[in-house]
Amino acid sequence: MWLQRIFQIFKLHDLRNRILFVLGVFLVYRLMANVVINVNVLQDNAGGNAFLELVSLFTGGERFSIVMLGLGPYITATIIMQLLTMIFPQLEKMYKEEGDAGRQKFNQYGRILTVPFALLQGYAFLTLFTRQGIISPMDPLGMVTTLATITAGTVLLMWLGELITEKGIGNGVSLLIFAGIVADFPANIWQLYTNTQGGTGDELLNLGKFLALAVAIIASVVFVTQARRNIAVSYAKRVRGNKVFGGVSTYLPLNLNPAGVIPIIFALSLMTFPTMVGSFFQNASGVAGDVARKIIQSLDPTAWLYLVIYFVLVAAFTYFYTAVTFDPKSIATNLQKMGGFIPGVRPGQSTAHFISYILNRILFIGAFFLGFIAVMPFLVQKVTAIQAFSFLVGGTALLIIVNVVLETMRQLRAQLEMRDYDKF
């Protein structure tokens, strides 16, 4: 079935050009990821540091390239802009009520905010790498030029992502993050192969457990990503002259995981921030050094305390972010304006309460599952003793891969169906 669709895609001139354009941008991105910045690398000891491994994950393993920041600053700026809509009513009105023009202006503010975030994040990374002895110290001029270079790299990636959205298939930013993640696959496959080649029975058993867990986790993530609760919605009949409008029934879909990967990003940032700050002072003498070393030891990603706190934070942020982005009162008001109602529930406030009740019930399952997926990479590593792909079997990376693949497949299917419809 999908083989026929693939042949059909490449027979269509416009669709083929869109896919080739996306692949061309991917090639440019990988070339940029191999253009290194002017730093003297002393050692590569990012392993075991969850923060640095996450940075490496999202930039395809090229930590010292001109795109070493990836699209992290842009994602941070976008999330903060969405959170600011809760504080500033004018931003909320611009984002939700002013249509496409308001969305474009809102997105422009996010792009502008990306630049200071890139400068701040780049300075923090370079300083952290210097403190940990990964790179040699830089003079002020070298720091300024390096910051300007990696900030420009982030802005260029942001522009490439928007080009993909406009001229390609799917969401450009998501596809570039996806490309950065899968770029590290060959190295991980080779590491997995070399670790088990000629191995003992225990190593082969660990490989079997790893593959079984990987299949089960990926299948469960796909299932939960697609799962939703449909609330029946009916529209009252309206008679105008000789014509009857409305009288149809549809449904309001509520996703089991409406927050996506954002809660994991929030929780991971909160968990790694104390470690990053502690890294600045771990070599200091006195109380400051003792406290910093205690923080780093307590928040070791391999410790059970870290996993428990991480799980709770992900679940809590799932509720928080859903409350920010999903407003049952607004949905109930819009339904009432359009003449829609939920059978057995009065329009208005009662509808809002009913939607909130259903949402909170499915969120309990979604938040628990998201927290479980977030800590899964660490659990897989503990159970199988395999480090290759451990950060990809669960966590942010797997959710992004699944969401991007499913969304791209949906868009390709929609494009094919639209062209099939045009033939009639």
C-alpha positions as CSV (number, residue, x, y, z in Angstrom):
1,M,0.0,0.0,0.0
2,W,2.6,2.5,1.1
3,L,5.0,1.3,-1.7
4,Q,2.3,2.3,-4.2
5,R,1.9,5.7,-2.5
6,I,5.7,6.3,-2.7
7,F,5.7,5.7,-6.4
8,Q,2.6,7.9,-6.7
9,I,4.4,10.7,-4.7
10,F,7.4,10.7,-7.1
11,K,5.1,10.7,-10.1
12,L,3.6,14.0,-9.0
13,H,5.8,16.9,-10.1
14,D,4.9,19.4,-7.3
15,L,5.0,16.8,-4.5
16,R,8.3,15.4,-5.7
17,N,9.8,18.9,-5.8
18,R,8.6,19.6,-2.2
19,I,10.3,16.4,-0.9
20,L,13.5,17.0,-2.8
21,F,13.6,20.5,-1.4
22,V,13.3,19.1,2.1
23,L,16.1,16.6,1.4
24,G,18.2,19.5,0.0
25,V,17.8,21.5,3.2
26,F,18.7,18.4,5.2
27,L,21.9,18.2,3.2
28,V,22.7,21.9,3.8
29,Y,22.0,21.3,7.5
30,R,24.4,18.4,7.7
31,L,27.1,20.4,5.9
32,M,26.7,23.2,8.4
33,A,26.9,20.7,11.3
34,N,30.4,19.8,10.0
35,V,31.7,23.4,9.9
36,V,33.5,23.7,13.2
37,I,33.9,26.9,15.3
38,N,37.3,28.2,16.3
39,V,37.8,26.5,19.6
40,N,40.6,24.3,21.0
41,V,39.0,21.1,22.1
42,L,41.0,19.5,24.9
43,Q,38.8,16.4,25.6
44,D,35.4,15.1,24.9
45,N,33.9,14.0,28.2
46,A,30.2,14.7,27.7
47,G,29.2,11.2,28.4
48,G,27.3,10.8,31.7
49,N,26.2,14.4,31.7
50,A,22.5,14.5,30.7
51,F,22.6,18.1,29.8
52,L,25.5,17.8,27.4
53,E,24.2,14.5,26.0
54,L,20.9,16.3,25.2
55,V,22.8,19.1,23.4
56,S,24.7,16.5,21.4
57,L,21.4,14.7,20.6
58,F,19.6,17.7,19.1
59,T,22.6,18.8,17.1
60,G,23.5,15.4,15.6
61,G,26.5,15.0,17.7
62,E,28.3,18.1,16.4
63,R,28.7,20.0,19.6
64,F,31.4,22.4,18.3
65,S,29.9,23.3,14.9
66,I,28.4,26.6,13.8
67,V,25.0,25.1,14.6
68,M,26.0,23.7,18.0
69,L,22.9,25.4,19.6
70,G,20.5,23.8,17.1
71,L,17.0,25.2,17.3
72,G,17.0,25.2,21.1
73,P,16.9,29.0,21.5
74,Y,14.0,29.3,19.1
75,I,12.0,26.6,20.9
76,T,12.7,28.3,24.2
77,A,11.6,31.7,22.8
78,T,8.4,30.1,21.4
79,I,7.5,28.4,24.7
80,I,8.1,31.6,26.7
81,M,6.0,33.6,24.2
82,Q,3.1,31.2,24.8
83,L,3.5,31.4,28.5
84,L,3.5,35.2,28.3
85,T,0.0,35.1,26.8
86,M,-1.2,34.2,30.3
87,I,0.3,37.4,31.7
88,F,-0.3,39.9,28.9
89,P,-3.9,40.0,27.6
90,Q,-2.8,41.9,24.5
91,L,-0.5,39.0,23.5
92,E,-3.3,36.5,24.1
93,K,-5.6,38.6,21.9
94,M,-3.0,38.8,19.2
95,Y,-2.3,35.0,19.3
96,K,-5.9,33.8,19.5
97,E,-8.2,36.4,18.1
98,E,-6.4,38.4,15.3
99,G,-6.2,35.5,12.8
100,D,-3.3,34.9,10.5
101,A,-2.0,38.5,10.8
102,G,-1.9,38.2,14.6
103,R,-0.2,34.8,14.4
104,Q,2.5,36.2,12.0
105,K,3.2,39.1,14.3
106,F,3.3,36.8,17.3
107,N,5.8,34.5,15.6
108,Q,7.9,37.5,14.6
109,Y,8.3,38.4,18.3
110,G,9.4,34.8,18.9
111,R,12.0,35.2,16.2
112,I,13.3,38.4,17.7
113,L,13.5,36.8,21.1
114,T,15.5,33.9,19.7
115,V,18.6,36.1,19.3
116,P,19.2,37.1,22.9
117,F,18.4,33.5,24.0
118,A,20.9,32.2,21.5
119,L,23.6,34.6,22.9
120,L,22.8,33.7,26.5
121,Q,22.7,30.0,25.9
122,G,25.8,30.1,23.8
123,Y,27.7,32.0,26.5
124,A,26.5,29.5,29.1
125,F,27.6,26.5,27.0
126,L,31.0,27.9,26.2
127,T,31.7,28.9,29.8
128,L,30.5,25.4,31.0
129,F,32.7,23.6,28.5
130,T,35.7,25.8,29.6
131,R,35.1,25.2,33.3
132,Q,34.9,21.4,32.7
133,G,38.1,21.4,30.7
134,I,36.5,20.4,27.5
135,I,37.8,23.4,25.6
136,S,40.6,25.8,26.3
137,P,39.8,29.3,27.7
138,M,39.1,32.0,25.0
139,D,40.0,35.7,25.0
140,P,37.2,38.3,24.9
141,L,37.5,38.8,21.1
142,G,37.4,35.0,20.5
143,M,34.3,34.7,22.8
144,V,32.5,37.5,20.9
145,T,33.2,36.1,17.5
146,T,32.3,32.6,18.5
147,L,29.0,33.8,20.1
148,A,28.2,35.8,16.9
149,T,28.9,32.7,14.8
150,I,26.8,30.2,16.6
151,T,24.0,32.8,17.0
152,A,24.0,33.3,13.3
153,G,23.9,29.5,12.8
154,T,20.8,29.3,14.9
155,V,19.1,32.2,13.0
156,L,20.0,30.5,9.7
157,L,18.5,27.2,10.9
158,M,15.4,29.0,11.9
159,W,15.2,30.5,8.4
160,L,15.7,27.1,6.8
161,G,12.9,25.7,9.0
162,E,10.5,28.3,7.8
163,L,11.5,27.6,4.2
164,I,10.7,23.9,4.7
165,T,7.3,24.9,6.1
166,E,6.6,27.2,3.2
167,K,8.0,25.2,0.2
168,G,8.3,21.7,1.6
169,I,6.2,19.1,3.5
170,G,5.5,19.3,7.2
171,N,6.7,21.6,10.0
172,G,10.2,22.8,9.1
173,V,11.5,23.3,12.7
174,S,10.3,19.8,13.7
175,L,11.9,18.2,10.6
176,L,15.2,19.9,11.3
177,I,15.2,18.7,14.9
178,F,14.3,15.2,13.6
179,A,17.2,15.4,11.1
180,G,19.6,16.3,14.0
181,I,18.4,13.3,16.0
182,V,18.6,10.7,13.3
183,A,22.0,12.0,12.1
184,D,23.5,10.2,15.1
185,F,21.9,6.8,14.2
186,P,24.8,5.4,12.1
187,A,27.3,6.0,14.9
188,N,24.9,4.4,17.5
189,I,24.3,1.4,15.2
190,W,28.0,0.9,14.8
191,Q,28.6,1.2,18.5
192,L,25.8,-1.3,19.2
193,Y,27.4,-3.7,16.6
194,T,30.9,-3.5,18.0
195,N,29.8,-3.9,21.6
196,T,28.0,-7.2,20.8
197,Q,30.3,-8.6,18.1
198,G,31.8,-11.8,19.5
199,G,30.1,-11.1,22.8
200,T,29.3,-13.5,25.6
201,G,25.9,-14.9,26.4
202,D,25.2,-12.0,28.8
203,E,25.9,-9.4,26.1
204,L,23.6,-11.1,23.6
205,L,20.9,-11.4,26.3
206,N,21.2,-7.7,27.0
207,L,20.9,-7.0,23.2
208,G,17.7,-9.1,23.1
209,K,16.2,-7.3,26.1
210,F,17.1,-3.9,24.5
211,L,15.5,-4.8,21.2
212,A,12.4,-6.1,22.9
213,L,12.1,-3.0,25.0
214,A,12.7,-0.8,22.0
215,V,9.9,-2.4,20.0
216,A,7.4,-2.3,23.0
217,I,8.2,1.4,23.8
218,I,8.0,2.6,20.2
219,A,4.7,0.8,19.7
220,S,3.3,2.3,22.9
221,V,4.4,5.8,22.0
222,V,2.7,5.5,18.6
223,F,-0.5,4.2,20.3
224,V,-0.6,7.0,22.9
225,T,0.3,9.7,20.3
226,Q,-2.7,8.6,18.2
227,A,-5.1,8.0,21.1
228,R,-7.8,10.5,21.7
229,R,-11.2,10.8,23.4
230,N,-14.0,12.0,21.1
231,I,-16.7,14.0,22.7
232,A,-19.9,14.0,20.7
233,V,-21.1,17.4,19.5
234,S,-24.4,18.2,17.8
235,Y,-25.6,21.4,16.0
236,A,-29.1,22.6,16.2
237,K,-31.1,22.9,13.0
238,R,-31.8,26.4,11.7
239,V,-34.4,27.2,9.1
240,R,-33.8,30.2,6.8
241,G,-36.4,30.5,4.1
242,N,-36.7,27.1,2.4
243,K,-33.2,26.0,3.5
244,V,-32.3,24.0,6.6
245,F,-28.8,24.6,8.1
246,G,-27.1,22.6,10.9
247,G,-28.6,19.5,12.3
248,V,-25.4,17.5,11.9
249,S,-23.4,15.6,14.5
250,T,-19.6,15.6,14.9
251,Y,-17.1,15.3,17.7
252,L,-14.5,17.2,19.7
253,P,-11.2,15.3,19.8
254,L,-9.2,15.4,23.0
255,N,-5.7,13.9,22.7
256,L,-4.4,11.6,25.4
257,N,-1.2,13.6,25.4
258,P,-2.1,17.2,24.3
259,A,1.1,18.7,25.7
260,G,3.5,16.8,23.4
261,V,7.2,17.0,24.3
262,I,7.0,20.4,26.0
263,P,6.7,19.0,29.6
264,I,9.8,16.9,29.2
265,I,11.7,19.9,27.9
266,F,10.5,22.0,30.9
267,A,11.4,19.3,33.4
268,L,14.8,18.5,31.9
269,S,15.7,22.2,31.9
270,L,14.7,22.6,35.5
271,M,16.6,19.4,36.5
272,T,19.8,20.3,34.7
273,F,19.9,24.0,35.6
274,P,21.2,23.4,39.2
275,T,23.8,20.9,37.8
276,M,24.9,23.5,35.2
277,V,25.2,26.2,37.9
278,G,27.0,23.8,40.2
279,S,29.5,23.0,37.4
280,F,30.6,26.7,37.5
281,F,31.5,26.4,41.2
282,Q,32.5,22.7,41.7
283,N,36.2,23.6,41.8
284,A,35.8,26.5,44.2
285,S,37.0,26.2,47.8
286,G,34.9,26.6,50.9
287,V,31.2,26.3,51.3
288,A,30.4,27.3,47.7
289,G,32.4,24.4,46.3
290,D,31.0,21.9,48.9
291,V,27.4,22.9,48.0
292,A,28.1,22.7,44.3
293,R,29.6,19.3,44.5
294,K,26.7,18.1,46.7
295,I,24.2,19.3,44.2
296,I,25.9,17.6,41.3
297,Q,26.1,14.4,43.3
298,S,22.5,14.5,44.3
299,L,21.2,15.2,40.8
300,D,23.2,12.5,39.1
301,P,21.0,11.2,36.3
302,T,21.8,7.6,37.2
303,A,20.4,8.0,40.8
304,W,16.9,6.9,41.6
305,L,16.2,10.2,43.4
306,Y,16.8,12.0,40.1
307,L,14.4,9.7,38.2
308,V,11.6,10.1,40.8
309,I,11.9,13.9,40.8
310,Y,12.1,14.0,37.0
311,F,9.0,11.8,36.7
312,V,7.0,14.0,39.0
313,L,8.1,17.2,37.3
314,V,7.1,15.8,33.8
315,A,3.7,14.8,35.1
316,A,3.1,18.2,36.8
317,F,4.3,20.2,33.8
318,T,1.9,18.1,31.6
319,Y,-1.1,19.5,33.6
320,F,0.4,23.0,33.7
321,Y,1.2,23.3,30.0
322,T,-2.2,21.8,29.0
323,A,-3.9,24.4,31.3
324,V,-2.0,27.2,29.4
325,T,-2.7,26.0,25.9
326,F,-6.1,24.4,26.2
327,D,-9.0,26.6,27.5
328,P,-12.3,24.7,28.0
329,K,-14.2,28.0,28.6
330,S,-13.2,29.3,25.2
331,I,-14.2,26.1,23.5
332,A,-17.6,26.1,25.2
333,T,-18.1,29.7,24.2
334,N,-17.2,29.0,20.6
335,L,-19.5,26.0,20.5
336,Q,-22.4,28.0,21.8
337,K,-21.8,30.8,19.3
338,M,-21.9,28.3,16.4
339,G,-25.0,26.6,17.7
340,G,-23.2,23.5,18.9
341,F,-23.8,21.6,22.1
342,I,-22.8,18.3,23.8
343,P,-25.9,16.0,24.1
344,G,-27.1,15.9,27.7
345,V,-25.0,18.9,28.8
346,R,-26.3,22.5,28.9
347,P,-24.4,25.0,26.8
348,G,-22.0,27.5,28.4
349,Q,-20.5,27.0,31.8
350,S,-21.8,23.4,32.2
351,T,-20.1,22.5,28.9
352,A,-16.8,24.0,30.0
353,H,-17.0,22.0,33.3
354,F,-17.8,18.8,31.4
355,I,-14.8,19.3,29.0
356,S,-12.5,20.0,32.0
357,Y,-13.8,16.9,33.7
358,I,-13.1,14.7,30.7
359,L,-9.7,16.4,30.1
360,N,-8.5,15.9,33.6
361,R,-9.3,12.2,33.5
362,I,-7.4,11.5,30.3
363,L,-4.6,13.8,31.4
364,F,-3.9,11.5,34.4
365,I,-3.1,8.7,32.0
366,G,-1.3,10.9,29.6
367,A,0.9,12.6,32.3
368,F,1.8,9.2,33.8
369,F,2.8,7.8,30.5
370,L,4.8,10.9,29.5
371,G,6.6,10.7,32.9
372,F,7.3,7.0,32.3
373,I,8.7,7.7,28.7
374,A,10.8,10.6,30.1
375,V,12.7,8.3,32.5
376,M,12.8,5.3,30.2
377,P,16.2,6.0,28.6
378,F,17.8,5.8,32.1
379,L,15.9,2.7,33.0
380,V,16.8,1.0,29.7
381,Q,20.4,1.7,30.3
382,K,20.2,0.2,33.8
383,V,18.4,-2.9,32.6
384,T,20.4,-3.7,29.5
385,A,23.8,-2.0,30.2
386,I,23.6,-0.6,26.6
387,Q,24.4,3.1,26.1
388,A,24.0,3.3,22.4
389,F,20.4,4.4,21.5
390,S,19.5,4.6,25.2
391,F,18.6,8.3,24.9
392,L,16.6,7.5,21.7
393,V,14.5,4.7,23.2
394,G,12.2,7.0,25.1
395,G,12.4,10.6,26.2
396,T,12.2,13.7,24.0
397,A,13.9,12.2,21.0
398,L,11.5,9.3,20.5
399,L,8.5,11.5,21.0
400,I,9.8,13.9,18.4
401,I,10.6,11.2,15.9
402,V,7.2,9.6,16.3
403,N,5.3,12.9,16.1
404,V,7.3,14.1,13.1
405,V,6.9,10.8,11.2
406,L,3.2,10.6,11.9
407,E,2.5,14.2,11.0
408,T,4.5,14.0,7.8
409,M,2.7,10.8,6.8
410,R,-0.7,12.6,7.4
411,Q,0.3,15.6,5.3
412,L,1.5,13.4,2.5
413,R,-1.7,11.4,2.6
414,A,-3.7,14.6,2.5
415,Q,-1.7,15.9,-0.5
416,L,-2.4,12.6,-2.4
417,E,-6.1,12.6,-1.5
418,M,-6.4,16.2,-2.6
419,R,-4.9,15.4,-6.0
420,D,-7.0,12.3,-6.4
421,Y,-10.1,14.4,-5.6
422,D,-9.1,17.0,-8.2
423,K,-9.2,14.3,-11.0
424,F,-13.0,14.0,-10.7
